[in-house]
Amino acid sequence: MASQLRGQLSATDPASATDLTGAADLTGAADLTGAADPTRVADATIVRGLRRAFDGRTVLNGIDLTICPGEFVALLGRSGSGKSTLLRVLAGLDTEADGEVDVPSRHAVVFQDARLLPWARVLDNVVLGLGRSERGRGERALAEVGLAKHERAWPSTLSGGEAQRAALARALVREPELLLLDEPFGALDALTRIRMHALLRELVARHRPSVLLVTHDVDEAIVLADRVLVLTEGRISLDVQVGVPHPRRRHDGAFASLRARLLAELGVQDDADDHADPDPVFDTSSDFGADLDADFESSPSGDDTDSENDK
């Protein structure tokens, strides 16, 4: 474990820290041509007694959490509940907390803002910090997310969904053992968000990182995660396995029951039955990412259903 912090957290080792672009240390990473290196042992993410306060206000109050290797965990909570603070501590971006945090040495972050450097082409953004010898890895990563034809594009020409796919490629090219997602789809339109859910599930199944997804969207948490946590007043107030088979339908009994339970924990009344909208099917089991380039072929602009405001 390269990022191990005990007692008062100290400055993170630069060799293992995750910077604001989402880049992490690549030492020993497997390439993207197939399965991850079978000799790699992915460690659990372990948090014990984590506390963080800002100006005397306690945000995290004794958090205990274990994320098993390959497990996909979603973290829900009201605004200001400390979700992003917890993620930043795990990423090594906040070193002022107290407690014990053990995270895998290879970890990467994808934020709501793709954080692509505007003066660098898409491929250069993906391999940022890896050196020119790793450009082949970057090309394969872009192909995985359906952006093979956008290697030399400027970030300003990408739609919102395309920019987030480039951010995913930048994270996954490093073969992280822990992938941290801070509301990465919050700024996307509804159709693009559903497409990104399917792509993310496909990529996670292929690369098998542990995942922590911070989100406000209860449906998104159920669709994507193996396990959902609710953060309330600085503590984890609910920890539940999803247990809903794919494809996950919003109005299936198990989905609706878990949704109501999570909303109740968040202090929100479930009004799903008050709407007559068609029942969406969240089928995240298909080989969705392979169809993305075909979609670009049929769209002159290369836009993947994002609104003009996302560009």
Secondary structure, 3 states (H helix, E strand, C coil): CCEEECCECCCCCCCCCCCCCCCCCCCCCCCCCCCCCCCCCCCCEEEEEEEEEECCEEEEEEEEEEECCCCEEEEEECCCCCHHHHHHHHHCCCCCCEEEEEECCCEEEEECCCCCCCCCCHHHHHCCCCCHHHHHHHHHHHHHCCCHHHCCCCHHHCCHHHHHHHHHHHHHCCCCCEEEEECCCCCCCHHHHHHHHHHHHHHHHHHCCEEEEECCCHHHHHHHCCEEEEEECCEEEEEEECCCCCCEECCCHHHHHHHHHHHHHCCCCCCHHHCCCCCCEECCCCCCHHHHHHHHHCCCCCCCCCCHHHC
